[in-house]
Amino acid sequence: MTNAPRSRRVVVLASGAGSTMRAVIEAARDEAYGARVVGVITDKDDAGALDIAREAGIPTAVVRLEDFESRALWDEALARTLATFDPELVLLAGFMRLLGEPSLARFGGRILNTHPALLPAYPGAHGVRDALAGGAKVTGCTVILVDAGVDTGPIVAQAAVEVLDDDTESTLHERIKEVERGLVSRTLGRMAREGWTVSGRSVRLGAPIRTP
């Protein structure tokens, strides 16, 4: 009989349907996965991710920007809410707001986000559209560690998606999202099981290489 690895505590931040989060929850049903989602936070009352979390018996919280007098107060409230779940990893899965300094200060280096392009190419809110407009033949998705910039954090993992001649923004984005769900769940699991190290812009999964 083998012992399953200890499961790291993961909190997911989401704004939408939660399809990427669902992939992680399903992967975590395997005790050997190494991570479990212990909380889901959204910035919208009607986010589909809330329904998925409740069906899975995962605690939820809603921290709406409009409930606070300033963005700074919302940033503080979000960081406090994250802290109540005591996360070891934080996953932004379709979370449509930038994280502020309070969250980065508390959880920096262990916050993951995804982007629907092969960074550093085509950062920003329209990565799929920009790749099409730029004539890219190959695009894809990227998992990064979040920093204070927009899609500027160190790259953890990437997967390529071919751009077809008849692709529209919608069709290409759907194929990217299919690949992205698998990439995120695999990458999160590896980080939970094996750990990771960051050296400058380089992220290495697994134990650090020891030199004599």
C-alpha positions in Angstrom: 0.0 0.0 0.0 1.4 3.4 -1.0 0.8 6.6 0.8 -0.8 9.5 -1.2 1.1 12.8 -1.1 -0.2 15.5 1.2 -2.7 17.6 -0.5 -1.8 21.3 -0.8 -4.6 23.7 -0.1 -5.8 25.6 -3.2 -8.1 28.6 -3.4 -9.6 29.5 -6.7 -10.6 33.0 -7.8 -13.1 33.1 -10.6 -15.5 35.5 -12.3 -17.3 33.3 -14.8 -18.5 29.8 -15.6 -15.6 28.0 -13.8 -14.8 25.4 -16.5 -11.1 25.5 -15.7 -11.8 25.2 -12.0 -14.1 22.2 -12.6 -11.1 20.5 -14.4 -9.0 21.0 -11.3 -11.7 19.8 -8.9 -12.2 16.6 -11.0 -8.4 16.0 -11.1 -8.3 16.4 -7.4 -10.6 13.5 -6.9 -7.5 11.3 -7.3 -5.8 11.2 -3.9 -2.4 11.2 -5.7 -3.1 14.5 -7.4 -1.5 16.4 -4.5 -3.9 19.3 -4.2 -7.5 20.1 -3.2 -9.7 23.1 -3.7 -10.6 24.4 -0.2 -12.3 27.6 -1.2 -13.7 29.5 -4.2 -13.9 33.3 -4.2 -15.7 35.3 -6.9 -16.3 39.0 -7.5 -19.8 38.4 -8.9 -23.0 37.0 -7.3 -24.0 35.1 -10.4 -20.6 33.5 -11.3 -21.2 30.0 -12.5 -18.1 28.9 -10.5 -20.2 29.4 -7.4 -22.6 26.7 -8.5 -19.8 24.3 -9.3 -18.2 24.8 -5.9 -21.4 24.4 -4.0 -22.2 21.1 -5.9 -18.7 19.9 -4.9 -19.2 21.0 -1.2 -16.5 23.6 -1.4 -16.9 26.8 0.7 -17.4 30.0 -1.3 -17.2 33.7 -0.8 -18.2 36.7 -2.9 -16.1 39.9 -2.7 -17.8 42.5 -5.0 -15.9 45.6 -6.0 -19.1 47.7 -5.9 -19.6 46.9 -2.2 -16.5 49.0 -1.3 -15.9 52.7 -1.4 -12.5 52.3 -3.2 -10.5 49.8 -5.1 -7.9 49.9 -2.3 -10.5 48.8 0.2 -11.6 46.0 -2.1 -8.0 44.8 -2.5 -7.6 44.6 1.3 -10.9 42.7 1.7 -10.0 40.2 -1.0 -6.6 39.6 0.6 -8.3 39.1 4.0 -10.8 36.7 2.5 -8.1 34.7 0.8 -6.2 34.4 4.1 -9.3 32.9 5.8 -8.9 29.8 3.6 -5.1 29.5 4.5 -4.1 28.7 0.9 -0.8 27.2 -0.2 -1.6 27.9 -3.9 -4.0 30.4 -5.4 -5.4 29.9 -8.9 -6.9 32.6 -11.0 -9.4 30.8 -13.2 -11.1 33.4 -15.4 -10.8 36.0 -12.7 -11.3 39.3 -14.5 -9.6 41.7 -12.1 -5.9 42.4 -11.4 -4.8 41.4 -7.9 -3.7 44.3 -5.8 -0.6 44.7 -3.5 -2.3 43.2 -0.4 -2.8 39.8 -2.1 0.6 39.9 -3.9 2.3 40.7 -0.6 0.7 37.8 1.3 0.7 35.2 -1.5 3.2 36.3 -4.1 5.1 33.5 -5.7 2.3 31.0 -5.3 -0.5 32.7 -7.4 -1.1 31.1 -10.8 -3.0 32.6 -13.7 -3.5 31.5 -17.3 -3.5 33.5 -20.6 -4.9 32.4 -24.0 -1.6 33.0 -25.9 2.0 32.0 -25.8 3.4 34.7 -23.7 5.3 37.0 -23.9 3.5 37.3 -27.3 0.0 38.9 -27.3 -0.5 39.8 -23.6 -3.5 41.7 -22.4 -7.3 41.2 -22.6 -7.4 40.3 -26.3 -4.7 37.6 -26.7 -6.8 35.5 -29.1 -7.9 38.4 -31.2 -4.4 39.8 -31.3 -2.9 36.5 -32.4 -5.3 36.3 -35.3 -4.7 39.9 -36.3 -1.0 39.3 -36.1 -1.2 36.4 -38.5 0.1 33.8 -36.0 0.2 30.3 -37.3 0.6 28.8 -33.8 -0.7 30.3 -30.5 -1.8 28.5 -27.3 -2.0 29.1 -23.6 0.4 30.0 -20.8 0.4 29.4 -17.1 2.3 32.1 -15.2 3.1 33.1 -11.6 1.3 36.4 -11.0 3.2 39.6 -10.4 2.2 43.2 -10.4 2.1 43.6 -14.2 -0.4 42.5 -16.8 0.6 39.0 -18.0 4.2 39.7 -17.1 4.9 37.0 -14.4 7.4 34.2 -14.8 6.2 31.4 -17.2 5.5 28.1 -15.5 4.1 26.1 -18.5 2.8 26.5 -22.0 0.9 24.5 -24.7 0.6 25.2 -28.4 -2.5 25.4 -30.5 -2.4 25.6 -34.3 -4.3 28.5 -35.9 -6.5 27.2 -38.7 -7.1 29.1 -41.9 -10.8 29.5 -41.2 -10.5 30.3 -37.5 -12.5 33.0 -36.0 -11.8 34.5 -32.6 -14.5 32.3 -31.1 -13.5 29.0 -32.7 -9.8 29.5 -31.9 -10.6 30.5 -28.3 -12.7 27.4 -27.7 -9.9 25.2 -28.9 -7.4 27.1 -26.7 -9.7 26.7 -23.6 -9.9 22.9 -24.1 -6.1 22.7 -24.1 -5.9 25.2 -21.3 -8.0 23.2 -18.9 -5.7 20.3 -19.1 -2.5 22.4 -18.9 -3.7 24.1 -15.8 -4.8 21.0 -14.0 -1.6 19.2 -14.8 0.6 22.1 -13.9 -1.1 22.7 -10.6 -0.9 19.1 -9.7 2.9 19.0 -10.5 3.5 22.1 -8.4 1.6 20.6 -5.5 3.3 17.3 -5.6 6.9 18.3 -6.6 7.3 21.9 -5.6 8.8 24.6 -7.7 11.7 27.1 -7.7 12.0 30.5 -9.3 15.3 32.0 -10.5 14.8 35.4 -12.2 12.4 34.7 -15.1 12.8 30.9 -15.0 10.5 28.6 -13.1 11.6 25.0 -12.5 9.1 22.4 -11.4 10.4 19.9 -8.9 13.0 20.0 -6.3 15.9 22.4 -6.9 19.0 21.0 -8.6 21.8 20.6 -6.1 25.3 21.5 -7.2 28.5 20.3 -5.5 
